[in-house]
Amino acid sequence: MSRVAGSNEDLAAPTTFGPLLQPTFRSIWLATQVSSLGWLMQTVAISWLMATISTSDLMVALVQASSNLPAFVLSVFAGALADNFSRRRVMFAGRCLMVTASAMLTASVALGFVSPWMILGFSFLIASGGALNDPAWQASVGDIVDRRDVPAAVTLLSVGFNTVRTVGPALGGIVVASFGLMAAFAVTTLTYFVPLATIWRCKWKVRSSPLPRESMRTAIYDGLRFTAMSSEIKAAIARGTLFGLASIAILALLPVVVRDQLGGGPLAYGALMAGFGTGAVFAGLSNSLFRRSLSQERLMRLSCVACAACSLSLALTTSIGVAAIALALGGAGWVTAWSGVGVSVQLASPRWVVGRTISIYYALIDGGIALGSWVLFPLRERRDSEPDPLEEFDAPAVALNLKPRSGPIVVKIEYLIAERNLEAFLDLMRQRRHVHSRVGARNWTLQRNLQKPMHWTETFRTPTWTDYLRLNHRLTEVDKELDERVFQLHAGEEAPQMTLSIERPTSSARKPEHSAFRHPRH
């Protein structure tokens, strides 16, 4: 994982099934499909149970809300957990919650102790377990498979769920109609045990950090800040949100189209959903070929065109056959778009923050937040270097006995810049401010000496000594190259001088400490 990634074509070179050759990924991916099938069956069963014990349309509608709300409310917190703790353990905890809540729901139904609010509560707990598991699982993809296989792995995640979704609700209806609600809940609980046992059995190597864990508050803040300052991730979120808002109409209105326009029934609806799933599977299997032939931006545009053509066809046709072909096209566009956007978020995120960026991405997508713009932001092609930090930093020696939470730490770097290099220096420093702020610097400023105009001072702060170490551990190869370009403009005979200080309040009764330490940048 530490090697430099190749070009976009190199990343796309492996086949779609390449990640399945990795035993750990294959085991968890297959177990996840079994669990997803059970979850879709359970959603049908819960909705039917609520409809039988409550006459309120609102309570029936709240079943879907209780199933989807945790993914929006808890995802950022879950992403911080995935980055701050063992992702395998976070996945296991989420799966344990799903098994426990599902087993309690099954027992309540068996004993006849059910009420609308109890059903909603268990549904919320099961979905909360999924919200805890999903960011950790998505973030673990880059830990389990090689970086070159990440695009194919993300595509397989999308293909797997969309394939299961075409049969899950129908299978749930058959089980409820043939064997009753109790059987559906019991089978679902058993399916939840499959990934739980798989995660318990499978272990994978994760690069550990020598630094202590961040507080949850800091971790969430850093994740939000990194996402807000990453143009690639912001573009992916904006594109995904707008695409989702438009394309979801295909699935949301399909029952109405089948009933009112095509004059069909449940059988026709199932056949059309199968057409959508067939297109999704075909596009997933062909994704590697598409990525070798076309850029990500071109694929995204074609996906939008495919979904638009599907929507237009459904609005105009009265033929079930034409509708099935249109839905196959829409399914292909659906999977291609979502896998492409997901890959963009994965590859733009360093390993230290990937759980948080993925969770924020899914929170905004699931929450349906619209940016209110008609402009589609292009997805930028990957750079030749990967975004993971080098983690090659030797902490400077200091004269004080600093504790991990000692701080705030003030960093000052002094430069000598000739007038002819001033414009280039300011341009590089704007980039440097963005880089350092993204990985943890606070209150970044650039000052020019009024008496000595060639003297410039870069200043920023970190809350603690550990935060200063963590900032330097997060710098990537590209960030180091930017530093070198800045230092090349320095006109002094010696390297730029850096001063580390620790702030002390003047109201303190303690004796002030001589806390500054100077050393050359190189």
Phi, psi and omega in degrees: 000346182272352181287158179285132181287157178273198180286175179299326179291323179294321179296330184271354188298320182297158179283165180299325183272002181307313180299334181289348175285344177276116188303318183294313179299315181300316182296313182290322180297314179295318179296324179294323178295319177298315180296319179296321176299315178296321180296319178294322175297318181294324178299317177298315182295318180295317179299318180292320178297317179296321180294334182274336183252353180228139177265000183272123175297329180296318181295322177296318180294329181291344176300314178294322179296317180293335180278334185253339183298316181302324180299330180274317186284320189261352191297318182295319176297317179295323178295321177295322176297319182295328180273337187262339182233178177298121181296326178297318180290324177296317176300316181296319179296317179297318179292323176299319179296320178297315180296314182297312181295320179294320179295320179293321177296317179298317179296321179296319178294319180296324181272353178082012179265080180230145175212159181305316183287329176294319178298314179297321180297313178295321178298319179295318180295318179298315179294328177295321175298319176295321179294330177284323183284317192299311179299322180294321178292314179298318180291331181287343180304315179290341176278327187274316183256161175296154182302324182292341180265358183300314179303316179294322180295316178297321177298318179297324177298316181291316180297317181300312182292318181292328176293314180295325183294336180286337182246339185301306180299319179296318178295322177298318178297320179295316181296316180296316182291325186270323188238350177098168183296320182302317180296319180297316180293321180294315179297319179298316179301319178296321179294330178291335179289336185297305178292331178298313179293324181293316179295323178298322184279324186271140174225146180218153184280133178233133179293121184267156179260139178285352183268155178291164180295148172284155170292155182298322180298314179293320181298316179295316180298315180297321179295317178295319181293315179299316180298317182294334183259001178262111182295327180293315181290320177299320178295319180295318180295316180297314180296315181296320180296313180293320178297317180296318181298324182276315189281339182295341179299332180301311182278323184293323184262000183300318177302321180292319179298315180298317184287311190267329186256320181266348179064031181257180180235202181302324180295317178295321179297316178297321179294321179291321176296324176295323176297318177298315180294324179297315177298321179296315180296316179300316180294322179296318180292332182264004188299319180298319178296317179300315184291332176286332186266330187230153175287162180298323179294320179294319178297320180295319179294318179295325177296318178296319178296318180298315179291324177294318178296323177297312180299316181295319179296317179296329180286335187254335188272154172240010182256129179294325179297314178296320179297322180295319178295318179297320180290327174297320177295317179296320178297321177297316178295322181300307183292319181298318180293310184292322179293323179295316179293318178298319177298319180300317179293317181299311186285339179273357186250123172297159183298331184289344184230003188297325179298321181287318180294321178295318181293321177294319177301311181290329177296316181289323178294310182294328179283350177067039182280122180261142180272353178069031181231145177267359182272128175269123182280129181290145174275120185286144179290152181293144172283170182287341182253148181278159186274357182290145182290155177285331181056033177247090182212125176261120182298134180293149175287139180233158184274350181253156177273082184281141173266162180304327182262010176295141180165186357291150179260131179250128181246127177233131179235127186254134181235153168246116186237121177290154184299325182293339181258008189296314182297316178296321180297315181295323178295316179293324181290330174297319177293321181295321177299317180297315182297311184290322178295326181293328183257009170135352181290141178242151173054045181290131178221160175230124185238147178242133181288126183288328179278328181233086187302338178285345184271122178237145181230121174266130183227136170208169184233156167229148185298324183220171176297320178298321179296326177294316177296319182296321179302313183290330177290339183271352182288138183263177177300319179297321179296320178295322178296323177297318177303315181298321179294324177292314184294334178294337178275350181292130187266355182285158178290326177263163179294158176306138184266135178248136178243127175254129179227159174240130182286141174226131180291140181289344181277353183292142180279346181286157178292137180296146181260141173278092195254002181278146178219129183244140173204156179294148180296327181255000000 
